């Protein structure tokens, strides 16, 4: 009742004000710039800054991520086979909604997954011989990458304010950093000279054991030293190195909003920001004042360093925001990422945002690819989505939906669990000893 009276009273005041001045006027109006900051979402603010090449890269990663989810689920099963219905628990992770099933998703990649029916009519799914070979290759590459991954984890501990990080949070970086599948159970105990596991009231933490001065050097410092021919490592302190900035070829430094031009990246502000000295991510940061230019630039340096540790120089933004307190970063981290558009690129594809290190990419391709990245490319070549990837330039806001992944209605996606699927199933059987013999799936998985 009180709210209704208040609205009526406000309407009356505004009407009287408009009659007194001859026309209706708003009592208060935000400026266009403040309106963009307060009233518009991240997606609306950044959609005019989309980089097509990196949007293609993120779509490719989303497909690969979903395929890896199924592969890892099968790896946990005995003999790498499981009843197809058991994979339905992966539906939320794959982003599939009814009536689409995980069976449809698996069927789209016959070179990776094999499907058949046993004598009792139960559908089974397993890894193909090519997928089995890739799984063995991945295990070998992860083992070879372990010393590098351990160094990156140690350097993250060195950057943290308390020199320790929750293991649950580090686990978010498992795929992105190339950490092995047994990261929690075995791998964290393999490098006792670098870190150790400590148990506190709120969970398990990974704590730094020894400080390595040779690792307290940022990737920017290493590149600058390599260019200057100086290999000496200095103690972490203040830095004045500029961050590399990369813009798309069709980039314009302004946009129009309500008929007025507003700049995304002002040349003067960019040059001033690059000249500000900042504290090294490995130096003590407890004394910095939030909101100051030095605080923000150090936060940019921390994010630049963390992204440099990732295999694909890309991260889901949620994984960065989880570490605000540990790495002494601003509360409104997304605003900082969007502000420094030439250093970072934020993609809003799907439900979760991703941030790229722009200098690491040339078009859609990563400039420096480690063996694990090349392994992922080989896995992607065996998926059934390459036909759709050709037309990726036509993606829209819903391209991450099940229709995009499964091929839509025009592909006549079939329910291989239905009673009418006999005509598309290859002959395969399971013996009395419940040992499954997976046949060639080319006949029942062709489009």
Secondary structure, 3 states (H helix, E strand, C coil): CHHHHHHHHHHHHHHHHHHHHCCCCCCCCCCHHHHHHHCCCHHHHHHHHCCHHHHHHHHHHHHHHHHHHHHHHHHCCHHHEEEHHHHHHHHHHHCCCCCCCHHHHHHCCCCCEEEEECCCCCEEEEECHHHHHHHHHHHHHHHHHHHHHHHHHHHHHHHCCCCEEEHHHHHHHHHHHCCCCCCCCCHHHCCCCCEEEEEECCEEEEEECCCCHHHCCCHHHHHHHHHHCCCCCCCCCEECCCCCCCCCCCCCCEEEECCEEEECCCHHHHHHHHHCCEECCCCCCCCCCCCCHHHHHHHHHHHHHHHHHCCCCEEEHHHHHCCCCCCCCCCCHHHHHHHCCCCEEEECCCCCCEEEEHHHEECCEECCCCHHHHHHHHHHHCCCCHHHHHCHHHCCCCCCCHHHHHCCHHHCCCCCCCHHHHHHCCCCEECCCCCEECCCCHHHHCC
